[in-house]
Structure formats: structure tokens, C-alpha cells
Amino acid sequence: MTDITLTVNLAPPEPRNPVSVYHLGQGFFLAGNRCLLNIEVGPEVTQCLVSPGVVNLCLSIELFLKALVLQTGNAAPRSHKLVDLFS
């Protein structure tokens, strides 16, 4: 039997690093896309997780906007309001 070793990065994102925040946003974006796939769960039965997909996509937008704010040298607001982050 062969041993397999996997390296996993368990470090949290750096909240003031725009690249770290952007990569976290990518994770939520990919999770949202996966939730919105029509997945076959039985004979002639498919499932699409619309609500979790939308939530993950909204979180990704929030993090992408915060990464942009951080890239300008400003502090990202501690808000989940996309309108406030966009302005």
C-alpha cells in the first residue's frame, strides 16, 4: 500500500491583503457556481441549490469589492452591504 501525503493550507485569509481577500472571493464564486449546477440525484431527478448558490455569489461579490478597496490603499468597510461597498 502506498502512503499519500497532501499539503493543506489552513491559514485564514489576511484581511488587509487584497490578493488574499480576492482568492477567498474566488472560493465563494466557485462554490456558488457548483451550487447552481443541475445535478442528477436519482432517476429523472435533478437538484439545483439556488439559494446557497446566490448567497455564495453575493459573498464573492462582496469580497471582490473589498479587494478592490484594499488595492487602492484604503481600509475595507466592515459591511456586507454591496451598495455601500460599490460606492
MIMAR-311853 format. One record per residue (C-alpha): residue number from 1; x, y, z; residue in three letters. Coordinates in steps of 0.05 Angstrom, whole numbers. Example, Ala and Ser with C-alpha at 12.3 -4.5 7.8 and 13.67 -1.06 7.14 Angstrom:
<recs>
rec nr:1; X:246; Y:-90; Z:156; rest:ala;
rec nr:2; X:273; Y:-21; Z:143; rest:ser;
</recs>
This chain:
<recs>
rec nr:1; X:0; Y:0; Z:0; rest:met;
rec nr:2; X:26; Y:69; Z:-18; rest:thr;
rec nr:3; X:22; Y:127; Z:31; rest:asp;
rec nr:4; X:-5; Y:193; Z:3; rest:ile;
rec nr:5; X:12; Y:260; Z:34; rest:thr;
rec nr:6; X:-29; Y:322; Z:20; rest:leu;
rec nr:7; X:-10; Y:392; Z:39; rest:thr;
rec nr:8; X:-68; Y:435; Z:62; rest:val;
rec nr:9; X:-63; Y:509; Z:78; rest:asn;
rec nr:10; X:-106; Y:522; Z:139; rest:leu;
rec nr:11; X:-84; Y:594; Z:149; rest:ala;
rec nr:12; X:-142; Y:644; Z:146; rest:pro;
rec nr:13; X:-141; Y:699; Z:94; rest:pro;
rec nr:14; X:-103; Y:762; Z:111; rest:glu;
rec nr:15; X:-158; Y:814; Z:119; rest:pro;
rec nr:16; X:-114; Y:873; Z:96; rest:arg;
rec nr:17; X:-82; Y:836; Z:37; rest:asn;
rec nr:18; X:-122; Y:849; Z:-27; rest:pro;
rec nr:19; X:-95; Y:786; Z:-61; rest:val;
rec nr:20; X:-114; Y:742; Z:-2; rest:ser;
rec nr:21; X:-184; Y:773; Z:0; rest:val;
rec nr:22; X:-191; Y:763; Z:-75; rest:tyr;
rec nr:23; X:-172; Y:690; Z:-70; rest:his;
rec nr:24; X:-224; Y:680; Z:-15; rest:leu;
rec nr:25; X:-275; Y:712; Z:-62; rest:gly;
rec nr:26; X:-256; Y:663; Z:-116; rest:gln;
rec nr:27; X:-271; Y:605; Z:-69; rest:gly;
rec nr:28; X:-341; Y:632; Z:-56; rest:phe;
rec nr:29; X:-351; Y:645; Z:-130; rest:phe;
rec nr:30; X:-333; Y:573; Z:-147; rest:leu;
rec nr:31; X:-377; Y:546; Z:-91; rest:ala;
rec nr:32; X:-435; Y:588; Z:-118; rest:gly;
rec nr:33; X:-425; Y:561; Z:-188; rest:asn;
rec nr:34; X:-424; Y:490; Z:-162; rest:arg;
rec nr:35; X:-488; Y:501; Z:-123; rest:cys;
rec nr:36; X:-524; Y:525; Z:-186; rest:leu;
rec nr:37; X:-507; Y:462; Z:-226; rest:leu;
rec nr:38; X:-565; Y:415; Z:-242; rest:asn;
rec nr:39; X:-540; Y:351; Z:-210; rest:ile;
rec nr:40; X:-575; Y:285; Z:-221; rest:glu;
rec nr:41; X:-594; Y:256; Z:-154; rest:val;
rec nr:42; X:-638; Y:200; Z:-178; rest:gly;
rec nr:43; X:-673; Y:172; Z:-239; rest:pro;
rec nr:44; X:-700; Y:232; Z:-277; rest:glu;
rec nr:45; X:-690; Y:276; Z:-215; rest:val;
rec nr:46; X:-642; Y:335; Z:-214; rest:thr;
rec nr:47; X:-625; Y:383; Z:-158; rest:gln;
rec nr:48; X:-601; Y:455; Z:-162; rest:cys;
rec nr:49; X:-585; Y:492; Z:-98; rest:leu;
rec nr:50; X:-608; Y:561; Z:-118; rest:val;
rec nr:51; X:-609; Y:596; Z:-51; rest:ser;
rec nr:52; X:-540; Y:573; Z:-27; rest:pro;
rec nr:53; X:-513; Y:589; Z:-96; rest:gly;
rec nr:54; X:-539; Y:660; Z:-94; rest:val;
rec nr:55; X:-512; Y:671; Z:-24; rest:val;
rec nr:56; X:-443; Y:646; Z:-44; rest:asn;
rec nr:57; X:-443; Y:690; Z:-106; rest:leu;
rec nr:58; X:-463; Y:751; Z:-65; rest:cys;
rec nr:59; X:-407; Y:737; Z:-15; rest:leu;
rec nr:60; X:-358; Y:731; Z:-73; rest:ser;
rec nr:61; X:-380; Y:800; Z:-100; rest:ile;
rec nr:62; X:-371; Y:829; Z:-30; rest:glu;
rec nr:63; X:-300; Y:802; Z:-25; rest:leu;
rec nr:64; X:-282; Y:823; Z:-96; rest:phe;
rec nr:65; X:-305; Y:894; Z:-80; rest:leu;
rec nr:66; X:-266; Y:894; Z:-14; rest:lys;
rec nr:67; X:-204; Y:870; Z:-51; rest:ala;
rec nr:68; X:-211; Y:929; Z:-98; rest:leu;
rec nr:69; X:-218; Y:978; Z:-40; rest:val;
rec nr:70; X:-157; Y:948; Z:-6; rest:leu;
rec nr:71; X:-118; Y:953; Z:-71; rest:gln;
rec nr:72; X:-128; Y:1028; Z:-71; rest:thr;
rec nr:73; X:-96; Y:1032; Z:-3; rest:gly;
rec nr:74; X:-160; Y:1046; Z:36; rest:asn;
rec nr:75; X:-189; Y:1004; Z:92; rest:ala;
rec nr:76; X:-247; Y:959; Z:71; rest:ala;
rec nr:77; X:-310; Y:976; Z:108; rest:pro;
rec nr:78; X:-337; Y:924; Z:156; rest:arg;
rec nr:79; X:-403; Y:919; Z:119; rest:ser;
rec nr:80; X:-440; Y:867; Z:78; rest:his;
rec nr:81; X:-479; Y:919; Z:40; rest:lys;
rec nr:82; X:-459; Y:912; Z:-33; rest:leu;
rec nr:83; X:-485; Y:982; Z:-50; rest:val;
rec nr:84; X:-441; Y:1014; Z:4; rest:asp;
rec nr:85; X:-380; Y:974; Z:-19; rest:leu;
rec nr:86; X:-392; Y:992; Z:-91; rest:phe;
rec nr:87; X:-397; Y:1066; Z:-76; rest:ser;
</recs>
